[in-house]
Amino acid sequence: MSGPGQGSAGNVIAALCSFFIPGLGQLVQGRIFAAVVHFILAALLWTILLGWLVHLWSIISAAKWRPH
């Protein structure tokens, strides 16, 4: 298993969390501001049927994130 960062088990879990609720993966990673942004944008854009874009962005962002 790889260390922290892209492809790590933690990022896979975070991506799965974001799959179910946009922003949850970012919250699991401790990125509170990013979590709130993803959640609110997805909620707002789902009202005009474009929330899937933010939902997908949330999943990819959680999967590719690397701590600095």
PyMOL commands that set and color helices and strands:
alter all, ss='L'
color gray80, all
select helices_A, chain A and resi 9-20+24-28+32-46+51-64
alter helices_A, ss='H'
color red, helices_A
deselect
rebuild
show_as cartoon
